[in-house]
């Protein structure tokens, strides 16, 4: 192998590795994976992140609601220091957490918004699961609700069931 071939291979490897890392983005000290290609239930989301191997890393996890809120832009109410009171862990221990923040955890819904509310360009069709949940008790029945972010309105809300995308964090 001549010098030119060696330099070409090293350069090609550098470009390949560099391009692979571009799929992951650092925001506020966290590295974010690409969005999952498929939608899944909240129970599947945790396993998806634990088994993800992307950008040369395998230590991914499902973000909590505080971390997920760092991806919101153009919605001061739901950005991390906004008036939306939903945060992990203190608020989530309180069964009335969501009700304290009712009406304060979203902005105007925007159709075809092109990523207006997402720092990573997630558009109005994208809703992302978090690892933050709480147990809601109604009468004698307990239900686990999971917090998520809906990029159609920058909304922070919870759901019991549904199929949404995932972005993992490390």
C-alpha positions as CSV (number, residue, x, y, z in Angstrom):
1,X,0.0,0.0,0.0
2,X,1.5,3.4,-1.0
3,X,1.3,6.6,1.0
4,X,-1.5,8.0,-1.1
5,X,-3.7,4.9,-0.4
6,X,-3.0,5.1,3.3
7,X,-3.9,8.8,3.4
8,X,-7.0,8.2,1.4
9,X,-8.2,5.4,3.8
10,X,-7.4,7.5,6.9
11,X,-9.3,10.5,5.4
12,X,-12.2,8.3,4.4
13,X,-12.4,6.9,7.9
14,X,-12.3,10.4,9.4
15,X,-15.1,11.5,7.1
16,X,-17.2,8.4,7.8
17,X,-16.8,8.8,11.6
18,X,-17.4,12.5,11.4
19,X,-20.6,12.0,9.4
20,X,-21.9,9.4,11.8
21,X,-21.5,11.8,14.7
22,X,-23.5,14.5,12.9
23,X,-26.6,12.4,13.6
24,X,-26.3,13.2,17.3
25,X,-26.6,16.8,18.6
26,X,-25.4,18.3,21.9
27,X,-27.8,20.7,23.6
28,X,-27.4,22.1,27.1
29,X,-24.7,19.5,28.0
30,X,-26.7,16.5,26.7
31,X,-26.2,14.5,23.5
32,X,-29.4,13.6,21.7
33,X,-29.9,10.7,19.3
34,X,-31.7,10.8,16.0
35,X,-35.5,10.5,16.4
36,X,-36.7,6.9,16.2
37,X,-38.0,5.8,12.8
38,X,-41.0,4.1,14.3
39,X,-43.5,5.1,16.9
40,X,-43.9,3.0,20.0
41,X,-45.7,2.8,23.3
42,X,-44.1,4.3,26.4
43,X,-43.1,0.9,27.7
44,X,-41.1,0.2,24.6
45,X,-39.4,3.6,24.6
46,X,-37.2,2.8,27.6
47,X,-36.0,-0.5,26.0
48,X,-35.4,1.2,22.7
49,X,-33.0,3.7,24.4
50,X,-31.2,1.0,26.5
51,X,-30.5,-1.0,23.3
52,X,-29.6,1.9,21.0
53,X,-26.1,2.0,19.5
54,X,-25.7,5.3,17.7
55,X,-22.9,7.7,16.9
56,X,-20.5,5.2,18.5
57,X,-22.2,5.2,21.9
58,X,-24.3,2.5,23.6
59,X,-25.1,4.3,26.9
60,X,-28.3,6.0,25.8
61,X,-31.4,6.4,28.1
62,X,-34.9,7.8,27.8
63,X,-34.8,11.4,28.9
64,X,-36.8,12.7,31.9
65,X,-39.3,15.6,31.3
66,X,-36.8,18.2,32.4
67,X,-34.3,17.1,29.8
68,X,-36.9,16.8,27.1
69,X,-38.1,20.4,27.8
70,X,-34.6,21.7,26.9
71,X,-35.5,20.8,23.3
72,X,-38.4,23.3,23.2
73,X,-37.9,26.7,21.6
74,X,-40.2,29.6,20.8
75,X,-42.6,28.6,23.7
76,X,-41.4,30.4,26.8
77,X,-44.2,28.8,28.9
78,X,-42.9,25.3,28.4
79,X,-39.1,25.9,28.1
80,X,-37.2,24.8,31.2
81,X,-37.6,28.0,33.1
82,X,-41.2,28.7,31.9
83,X,-44.4,28.9,33.9
84,X,-45.3,25.3,33.2
85,X,-44.8,23.7,36.6
86,X,-44.2,20.2,35.3
87,X,-40.7,19.1,36.4
88,X,-39.1,15.9,37.7
89,X,-38.9,14.8,40.5
90,X,-40.7,17.2,42.9
91,X,-43.8,18.1,41.0
92,X,-44.3,14.6,39.8
93,X,-44.6,13.4,43.4
94,X,-47.7,15.6,43.8
95,X,-50.9,14.1,42.4
96,X,-52.1,17.6,41.4
97,X,-48.9,18.4,39.5
98,X,-50.6,18.8,36.1
99,X,-53.6,20.6,37.5
100,X,-51.4,23.3,39.0
101,X,-50.1,24.0,35.5
102,X,-53.3,23.6,33.6
103,X,-53.4,26.0,30.6
104,X,-49.8,27.0,31.2
105,X,-48.1,24.1,29.5
106,X,-48.5,24.9,25.8
107,X,-48.4,27.6,23.1
108,X,-50.3,28.2,20.0
109,X,-50.8,25.1,17.8
110,X,-49.0,25.5,14.5
111,X,-49.8,23.2,11.5
112,X,-46.9,22.4,9.1
113,X,-44.6,24.3,11.5
114,X,-41.3,23.0,10.1
115,X,-39.8,22.5,13.5
116,X,-40.8,25.9,15.0
117,X,-41.0,24.5,18.6
118,X,-38.1,22.1,18.4
119,X,-34.4,22.9,18.6
120,X,-33.8,19.7,16.6
121,X,-36.3,20.4,13.9
122,X,-39.0,18.0,15.0
123,X,-42.2,19.3,13.3
124,X,-45.8,19.4,14.3
125,X,-46.3,15.6,13.8
126,X,-43.7,14.7,16.4
127,X,-44.5,13.8,20.0
128,X,-41.7,12.5,22.2
129,X,-41.9,10.2,25.3
130,X,-40.1,11.0,28.5
131,X,-39.1,8.6,31.3
132,X,-41.1,10.8,33.8
133,X,-44.3,9.3,35.0
134,X,-46.7,9.5,37.9
135,X,-49.5,7.5,39.4
136,X,-53.0,9.0,39.1
137,X,-55.6,7.5,41.4
138,X,-59.3,7.9,40.6
139,X,-61.6,6.2,43.0
140,X,-60.1,2.8,43.6
141,X,-58.3,2.6,40.3
142,X,-54.6,3.6,39.8
143,X,-53.3,4.7,36.4
144,X,-49.7,5.5,35.4
145,X,-49.4,8.5,33.2
146,X,-46.2,9.4,31.3
147,X,-45.1,12.9,30.4
148,X,-44.3,13.9,26.9
149,X,-43.6,16.9,24.6
150,X,-45.8,17.6,21.6
151,X,-44.0,19.8,19.1
152,X,-47.2,21.0,17.3
153,X,-47.7,23.5,20.2
154,X,-44.6,23.1,22.4
155,X,-47.0,21.3,24.8
156,X,-45.9,19.4,27.9
157,X,-48.6,16.8,28.7
158,X,-49.2,13.3,29.9
159,X,-50.8,10.2,28.5
160,X,-51.6,6.7,29.6
161,X,-51.6,5.1,26.1
162,X,-50.4,6.1,22.7
163,X,-47.7,5.6,20.1
164,X,-45.1,8.3,19.8
165,X,-41.5,8.8,18.7
166,X,-38.4,8.7,20.9
167,X,-35.2,10.6,21.2
168,X,-32.6,9.2,23.5
169,X,-30.2,11.1,25.6
170,X,-26.7,10.5,27.0
